[in-house]
């Protein structure tokens, strides 16, 4: 194993070495310290104050202090914030944004499903991401904007908002700081470039939610055709109790423990994918985005798939037959010497031949040029 990851938790080191090419940064003749590398597991939340002319965000939880870690002042200088610990999923915090949004959409007759990192927190692992994401019916986007506007949410329309790029922290925006900045600035930039949610699919519409919540800073709505095209139906209200793909956030069908946040009992029920359907959905997206210019396949979708690894016994017998080999490859259930991604590529070919895989979305990595 690369000396850059010596002494790290084995799982973190393996993920770092295999899937994130930017984990290794040199500061003169030394590498970023192990503490800084561990901090890269934290999510990335950009400070958009200079772009949106809004009141500055509250400072993030203070990072561990050492001679090689940037202070909050340095984080602000490079224009970003990174949270340090998972959000506390207390009832008031859930209700503050995700429950309210689901309730508003339901009341307006807009089909919706909780998506992204919050869905992953229910099904596999809470990573403390500060973004609320929903998938809605394609033809209801304009209706959703009207409903949310009436409730006090203001859609972001800034033409150069970072959320309009697949890469929330594009290299051309921080290269000079990394090469010429102070050691603290360079450390801040290096850690931000390794955030697990640096890459993301661009939403149909997004909102900066400082007025609604101190913790959740972003609300994103995605079209069903862009994320869950394979889902047979998506209706308003709770799904059938025996629905294979959908359940609700308060359902006892959701697993507990192992760093998961659900079920959210005592709260308004939100439609969410079952754990096995979410895993299948991520495999679908990996297959679709294979070869994406920003490597969304590995830097986002495969990274999310890996969070299911501790839950193999809960999903391996419930995923569809065509996903078994791909998931088995993640768990190393493949012939010795076989590349881990061979089953994924085989599945991708089968999906394309069957007409079940949309084209790779247009790349939006160079919006700042």
N, C-alpha and C positions, 0 to 999 in steps of 0.2 A: 504494500500500500504506500502511496505517495507520502513522503515525510511531511508534506504540508498539513496532513490530517492526523499526524501522530498524536496519540493521547485523547482523541475525540471519541465520543460514543460511537461504537462500531456502526450502528445503523445510520447515524448522521454522516459519518465519514464515507460510507458506501454510496449513499445518495449523492453526496457532494462530488465524489470522484467520478461517478458514472454519468450524472445528468445535468450538472450545472458547470459549464465551462468557465464561469467567471469566479469560481470560489478561490482561485489562486491569484493573489495580487502581491506584487513586490513593492516594498517601500525601501528604496535604496538596495541594501544587500540583505534585507530581512523580509520574511513573509508576515502577512497580517496575523495577529496573535490568535490563538485558539478561541479565546473568549469572543473576539469579534466574529469569527466564523460561526460560532454557535448562535450569535445574535442574528445571523442571516435567516434563521428559521422564523423570525418575526415578520409580520406583514408590512407592506409598504403603503403608507398613506401620505400622498403628496400635499404640501401646503400650497393652495391655489390663491393665496391672498393677493399676490401681485397680478394675477390674471383676472380675478373677479371683483376686485375692489370691495371686499367684504371685511368684516371684523376678523382680526387674526385669530387663528385657532388657539385653543388652550395648549400649553406645552405638553409634550408627551410624558409618559412615565420616565423618570430620569434613568438613563442607561448606567450600568456599572461604571464607576470611575476608575480609570487607570491611565498611565502615561500614554497608552496607545488607543484609547477610546475617546471619541469626540464628545464634547459637552453639548447640552441642549443649544447653546449659542451657536456652535458650529453646525448643528443640524439645520438651524434656521438659515445660516449663511448659504448652504447649498440647496435650499428651497425644498426641504422634505421633512416629514415626520415619520417615525417608525414606532409602532406600539411595542411594548415589551412583554406584556403578559396577556393571556386570554381574557376577554371581557367576562364579567360576572353575569351569567344569564339569570338574573333575578327577574321576577314577574314584571316589575315596572320597566325594566330595560327592554325586555322582549316586546311588551305592549307599546313602548314608545314609538317604534317604527314598524317592525315587520308585521305585528298583529294589526296595527291600525291600517296599514296599506292593504293587507289582505281583506280586511273588513270593508274598506272603501270600495275595493274592486268587486268584491262579492255583491255588495249592495247595488252596484251599478250594472250587474249582470256581465262582468268581464271575467272570463275564465282565466285562472292564474294558478301557478305552481311555484312554491319556494324553490330557489335554485342556488347554485354556487356554494360558497364556503359555509353558509348557514345550513344548507341542506347536508353538506358533508359533516358538519358538527353533529347533526342528529344521527347520521348513518354510520360514521366511521371515526372521526376525530375532530375536536375543536381546536382550530389553529389561531383563534383570537382575531380573525379578520374583522375589519370595521365596515364592511359593505353588506347592505341588504340587496339581494338580487331576486327578481321574479321573472318567470317566463309567462307571457300572456299571448292570447290569440292574435295572429297577425293583423286582422282587420279591426282590432280594438285599440291599437296604439293611440290614435287620436282621441278616442273616448277616454282612455286612461289618463292622458295628459290633462284633459278638461276636469276630470274628477279630482285629480291630485292638486291641480291649480286652485280649485275651489276650496280645498282643504288646507291651503297655505304652502304647498310645495312649489318651488320655482325651478322649472327646468333650466339646465345650463345650456346657454346658446353661444358661449364664447368660442370663436373659431379655432383657438389654439389651446383649448383645455387639454391637459394630459390624458383625460379619459377618452379622447377621440383618437388615440393612437393605441395600437396593439401593445406597444412598449410604453409603460408609464414613465420610464426613466431612460429615454434614448441616449445612446452614447455620445452623440454630438452635442448634447446639452451639458455633459459633465466631464468631457475629455480634458479640457483645459484645466479644470479644477484638480482633476486627478494627477495631471502631469506637473502642475506648477503651484498647487495650493500648499497650505501648511500641512504638517503630518496629521493633525486632527481633522482637517477638511478632507484630506485624502482617505482617511479611515472612514469618515462618514459616507463618502461617495462609494467606497468599496463595499461597505455593508449594504447600502441601499441597492446597489446593482445586483446583489444576491438575494434580495427579498423574494420569498416564494410566490408572491402574487404580483411581481413586477410585470409579467405578461398577462394579458386578459383579453377576452373577446370584447369588441366595441359594442356597447349597448345601443338599442334603438333610441333610447332617451335616458338621461341620467340627471340626478339631482344632488346637490351638495346640501346636507341636512343639518347644518350647524344649529339652525333655529329649532329643529325638532328634537335633537338629541346631542348630548355631550359626548357620547361614546360612538354611536353609529354616524359616520360622516359622509356616507355615500349611499344613494338608492339608485339601482339600475334596473331598467325594464328591457327584456329581450324578447324578440319575436320567436314564437314556437318553431317556425321554419328554420331558424338559425341555430337552435340548441336542441330542441326535442322533436325534430321532424318525424322521428320514428314512433312517437307516442300515438297510439290509435285514436284516443279521444282525450279531450280536456274540457270539462264542464264546470259550471259554477256549483259550489257547494261540496259537501263531503262525498267522496267516491263510495262505491259499494264496498261493504266490509270485506268481500273476497276479491276485490280488484287486485290483480297481480302487480300492477305498476304503481298505483297510487294509494296513499293512505293519508292520515292527517297527523299534524304535529303533536297531538295529544294521545295518539293511539298506542295501545299496548303491543302493537306489531313492531314498534320501533325498539331496538335494543337499548340496553342501559349499560353504564359503566365504561371502563376503558377509554376515558377522556372524551366521552360523548355527552351531549347536553340534554338529551330527551329521555322520555317524552315530556313535552311541555304541558303538564297537567294543570288544570285550572285556568287555562288560557283559551281565547278564541281559537278554534281549530283552523289551521292553515293546510291546504293541500300540499303534499310533499311526496317525492318519489320514495318507494320502498328502497331499502339498502341495496338489494340486488338489481333493481331497475336503475338506480343511480350509477352503480358500477358499470352496468351495460351501456348506459348513456355516455359515460366517460370513455369507454372503449370505442364506441361509435365516433366520438369527437376526435379521438386520437387517430383513428383510421381516416377520417375525413381530412384532417389537417396535416397528414404526413407530407413532409416536404415544404411546409409553410416557411416563408422567408424568415420569420421570426422564431422558427422552431417551436411553435405553439404545441406541437404534438408532444415533445418531451418536456419542455419547460413549464407547461401548465397541466395538460391533461394527464400525462403519465405521472407527473408529480402527485396529482390528486388520487390517481389509482393506487399509488403506493401506500396511501393512508389506510387502505383496506387490508393490508397485509396481516395485521394482528387478528383479523376477523375472518380468516379463511374458512373456519368451520361453520360460520354463519351464512356464507354466500356461495360456497363452491357447489353446493347441491341445489341451489335455487336459481342460479343464473341459467339462461337459455343454453341449449346444447352447442350452438355455434360459437358461444363465447368461452366455452370450457378450456379449449387449448390455449387461447390467449391469456386467460387468467392463470392457467397452470404454468405458463412460462414465467409469469411474474413471481410465482412461488417456486420456481426452479424445477417444476415437474416436466422436464423436457429431456430428450436424449443428450448424453454427455457430448459436449462440443458444439451443440446447436446454438446459434445466435438467439438471444432472448426474444428478438423482435420478429423472427421468422413466422410464428403463428399469427402475429398481428398483420403482417404483410399478406399472408395467405387469406385471412379473413377480409382484409381490405379488397383484395382482388375479387373475392366472391361477392361482396356487397356491391361493387361497381358493376359486375356482370349482371347482377340481379336488379340493377337500377335503384338500389336502396341508399346510395351514398351521394349527397349533394356535392357540388364542386367546392374546392377550397375557397373560402371567402377572400375578397380582395384584400391585399395587404395594405395596412395603413401605418406602416412604420416610419414613413418619411414625410409626415404632415408638416414638419417644421421647416422644411427646406424652402 
